[in-house]
Amino acid sequence: MNAARKFPWRAFVTIGCALAFSFLGRAPLFAEEAADRGPAPEYPRMGPDIFDTHVDGAVLISSAFAQARTSGKQVLLLVSANWCPWTRRLHSILHGTPALQRRLNERYVLVYLDANTRRDRQRNASVLARLGDPQKRFGIPVFVLLDADGKVAETRETQSIAAPDDAEVATRLSRLLLVQDD
């Protein structure tokens, strides 16, 4: 066979593989890479998870109480789910407003308690039941303040702080959580 007519399979396969992997973008080449990235988000189109879907809420609360005892703070729960757009907006405002975040961190140990029942009907069900199922009474997201004994001191719905402007939500959130400057 004439060398000029021989099809360059090796070059074709190499270029084809390079193009295929470039379209994969973030896809890992090896299992180790996938493991380094951690679990995929519960709702990938919404971005990274806010709530850890693999940690028991009782463990999170216990850890928060240990931290609160040593720091003289109270434990504040944000009860919601990864699929909730309003929760994602509150999360962004809580972490994107330095004055609010500073005052919140001075007074509270904040725990994100996953109450998603769309994919797991029993997710943190026993913890939520001990709290009086605030997500059933108020919807999500809902803030729950615990006293030193782990009992519900106060439950606060969040619908009343909704506003078109994030700065206004931050102001209302400050009032709701009583973290205004003294």
C-alpha positions in Angstrom: 0.0 0.0 0.0 1.2 3.5 -0.8 2.4 5.4 2.3 0.9 8.6 0.9 -2.6 7.0 0.9 -2.4 5.5 4.4 -4.8 7.1 6.8 -3.1 8.6 9.9 -5.3 6.8 12.5 -3.0 7.5 15.4 -3.1 11.3 14.8 -6.9 11.1 14.2 -7.6 9.3 17.4 -5.2 11.6 19.4 -6.9 14.7 18.1 -10.3 13.3 18.6 -9.6 12.4 22.2 -8.1 15.8 22.9 -11.3 17.5 21.5 -13.6 15.2 23.4 -11.8 15.9 26.7 -11.8 19.6 26.0 -15.6 19.5 25.7 -15.9 17.6 29.0 -14.5 20.7 30.7 -14.7 19.8 34.4 -15.0 16.1 33.9 -12.3 14.2 35.9 -9.9 12.0 34.0 -9.2 9.7 36.9 -11.3 8.5 39.9 -8.9 10.3 42.2 -9.8 13.6 40.6 -13.5 13.0 41.2 -12.9 12.0 44.8 -10.9 15.3 45.4 -13.9 17.3 44.2 -16.2 15.8 46.8 -19.8 14.8 46.2 -21.7 16.4 43.4 -24.2 19.1 44.4 -27.6 17.9 45.2 -29.1 20.3 42.7 -26.3 21.0 40.2 -28.1 23.7 38.3 -28.4 25.8 41.5 -24.7 25.7 42.3 -22.8 24.3 45.2 -24.7 22.9 48.2 -25.3 25.2 51.2 -26.5 22.3 53.4 -24.4 19.2 53.9 -26.7 16.4 52.9 -24.5 13.7 54.5 -24.1 15.0 58.0 -26.6 14.2 60.7 -28.2 17.4 62.0 -27.9 16.2 65.6 -24.1 16.0 65.1 -24.1 19.5 63.7 -26.1 20.9 66.6 -24.0 19.1 69.2 -20.8 20.5 67.7 -22.4 24.0 67.6 -23.3 23.7 71.3 -19.7 22.8 72.2 -18.5 25.8 70.3 -21.1 28.1 71.8 -20.3 27.0 75.3 -16.6 28.0 74.9 -17.4 31.2 73.1 -20.4 32.5 75.1 -22.6 32.5 72.0 -26.1 31.1 71.3 -26.9 28.5 68.7 -29.0 29.7 65.7 -30.3 27.2 63.2 -31.2 28.1 59.6 -33.6 25.3 58.6 -34.1 24.9 54.9 -33.0 23.0 51.8 -30.5 23.2 49.0 -33.2 23.6 46.4 -34.7 26.8 47.9 -33.8 30.0 46.0 -34.8 32.3 48.9 -32.4 30.4 51.2 -29.6 30.8 48.6 -30.3 34.5 48.5 -30.3 34.7 52.3 -27.1 32.7 52.5 -25.5 35.1 49.9 -26.6 38.1 51.9 -25.5 36.7 55.3 -22.0 36.0 53.9 -21.8 39.0 51.5 -22.7 41.7 54.0 -19.6 42.2 56.2 -21.3 44.2 59.0 -24.1 41.7 59.3 -21.8 38.7 59.2 -19.5 40.2 61.8 -22.4 41.0 64.2 -24.0 37.6 63.5 -20.6 35.8 64.3 -20.3 37.8 67.5 -23.5 36.5 68.9 -24.4 33.2 67.3 -23.0 29.9 66.1 -24.9 29.4 62.9 -25.9 25.9 61.9 -27.4 25.1 58.4 -29.9 22.3 59.2 -31.0 20.5 56.1 -34.8 19.9 56.0 -35.1 18.7 52.4 -37.8 16.0 52.1 -37.9 16.0 48.3 -35.2 13.4 48.0 -35.2 11.9 51.5 -38.4 12.0 53.5 -36.5 11.2 56.7 -33.6 13.7 56.4 -33.1 15.1 59.9 -36.7 14.2 60.7 -36.1 13.3 64.4 -34.1 16.5 64.9 -36.8 18.6 63.2 -39.5 16.9 65.3 -37.7 17.8 68.5 -37.7 21.4 67.3 -41.4 21.3 66.7 -41.1 20.9 62.9 -40.7 24.6 62.3 -40.5 24.1 58.5 -44.0 22.7 58.6 -45.4 25.6 60.6 -43.5 28.5 58.9 -42.2 27.1 55.6 -38.5 27.4 54.7 -36.2 29.0 55.3 -36.9 29.5 59.0 -34.5 30.6 61.8 -34.6 28.7 65.2 -32.8 30.1 68.2 -31.9 27.5 70.8 -31.5 28.1 74.5 -28.5 26.7 76.5 -30.5 23.4 77.1 -31.1 22.9 73.4 -34.7 23.8 73.6 -36.4 26.2 71.2 -36.2 29.7 72.5 -37.6 31.4 69.5 -38.6 30.6 65.9 -38.6 33.3 63.2 -40.0 33.0 59.8 -38.2 34.8 56.9 -41.0 35.7 54.5 -41.5 39.1 56.2 -38.0 40.2 55.4 -38.2 39.6 51.7 -37.5 42.7 49.6 -36.4 43.3 46.0 -33.1 44.9 47.1 -30.4 42.8 48.9 -29.4 45.8 51.1 -33.0 46.1 52.4 -33.1 42.3 53.0 -29.8 42.7 55.0 -31.3 45.5 57.1 -34.5 43.5 57.8 -32.4 40.5 58.5 -30.4 42.5 61.1 -33.6 43.5 62.8 -35.0 40.0 62.7 -31.9 38.5 64.3 -31.4 41.4 66.7 -27.9 41.9 65.5 -28.1 45.7 65.1 -25.4 47.9 66.4 -26.1 48.7 70.0 
